[in-house]
């Protein structure tokens, strides 16, 4: 690869759960388990531990999805309280599980950029 990818390109690759260096290999070997290195370009992911950052980001995004949904449901008052609760609970669980790998991929890409001295 002759040109280094831009910061935005690396972060978007991370959001797609792809290697920030080449964009082809996968970051994860399972749902949230980080690979040791890229299977395509062999870039090492050693030391790129996202810790609690992805959970924090996911909670922030999920709150911005669930709270307006709850307000909408309460304003229209067409459902019983337990029906609203089930809808909000399902929306919370589904959006959190869908966004957590994306958030972790972004954090790993950002950590990779910092390791390379690009951020």
C-alpha positions in Angstrom: 0.0 0.0 0.0 1.7 3.2 -1.1 -0.6 5.8 0.5 -1.5 5.7 4.2 -5.3 5.8 4.7 -6.8 9.0 6.1 -8.1 9.2 9.7 -11.7 9.1 8.5 -11.0 6.1 6.2 -9.5 4.2 9.2 -12.4 5.0 11.5 -15.0 4.0 8.8 -13.1 0.8 8.3 -13.3 0.2 12.1 -17.0 0.9 12.1 -17.3 -1.8 9.4 -15.2 -4.0 11.7 -12.4 -4.2 9.2 -8.7 -3.8 9.5 -7.9 0.0 9.8 -4.7 -0.6 7.8 -5.9 -2.5 4.7 -9.7 -2.5 5.0 -10.0 -6.1 4.0 -9.3 -8.3 7.0 -11.7 -8.6 9.9 -10.9 -7.1 13.3 -12.9 -9.6 15.3 -12.7 -13.4 15.3 -16.1 -13.6 17.0 -18.8 -11.2 18.2 -16.4 -9.0 20.2 -13.2 -11.0 20.4 -10.4 -9.0 18.8 -8.1 -10.9 16.4 -4.3 -10.8 17.2 -3.5 -9.6 13.7 -5.2 -8.9 10.4 -5.6 -12.1 8.4 -4.9 -10.2 5.1 -2.1 -7.7 5.8 -0.8 -9.2 9.1 -1.0 -5.8 10.9 -0.8 -6.5 14.6 -3.7 -5.5 16.8 -1.7 -6.3 19.9 -2.2 -3.8 22.7 -5.3 -2.3 21.1 -7.7 -2.9 24.0 -10.7 -0.7 23.8 -11.7 -1.4 27.5 -14.9 0.5 28.5 -14.9 3.1 25.7 -17.2 1.1 23.3 -19.7 0.4 26.1 -19.8 4.1 27.0 -20.3 5.1 23.3 -23.0 2.5 22.8 -24.9 3.5 25.9 -24.9 7.2 24.7 -26.2 6.3 21.2 -28.8 3.8 22.5 -30.1 6.4 24.9 -30.7 8.8 22.0 -32.7 6.1 20.3 -34.7 4.8 23.2 -35.6 8.0 25.0 -37.4 9.6 22.0 -39.1 6.3 21.4 -40.3 6.2 25.0 -41.5 9.9 24.8 -43.4 9.1 21.6 -45.1 6.1 23.1 -46.0 8.0 26.2 -47.4 11.0 24.2 -49.7 8.8 22.2 -50.8 6.6 25.1 -52.2 3.9 22.8 -50.5 1.0 24.5 -50.6 -0.5 28.0 -47.6 0.1 30.2 -46.3 -3.4 29.9 -46.6 -3.2 26.1 -44.6 0.0 26.0 -42.1 -1.6 28.4 -41.7 -4.6 26.1 -41.1 -2.3 23.0 -38.6 -0.1 24.8 -36.8 -3.1 26.3 -36.6 -4.9 22.9 -35.4 -1.6 21.2 -32.7 -1.2 23.9 -31.4 -4.7 23.7 -31.4 -5.0 19.9 -29.8 -1.5 19.3 -27.2 -2.2 22.0 -26.2 -5.6 20.6 -26.1 -4.1 17.1 -24.0 -1.1 18.0 -21.5 -2.6 20.4 -19.3 -4.2 17.7 -19.4 -1.1 15.6 -18.4 1.1 18.6 -15.6 -1.3 19.5 -14.4 -1.3 15.9 -14.2 2.5 15.9 -12.3 2.5 19.2 -9.8 -0.1 17.9 -9.3 1.9 14.7 -8.7 5.1 16.8 -6.3 3.3 19.1 -4.5 1.9 16.0 -4.2 5.5 14.6 -2.8 6.7 17.9 -0.3 3.8 18.0 0.9 4.9 14.6 1.1 8.5 15.7 -1.5 9.7 13.3 -3.9 11.2 15.9 
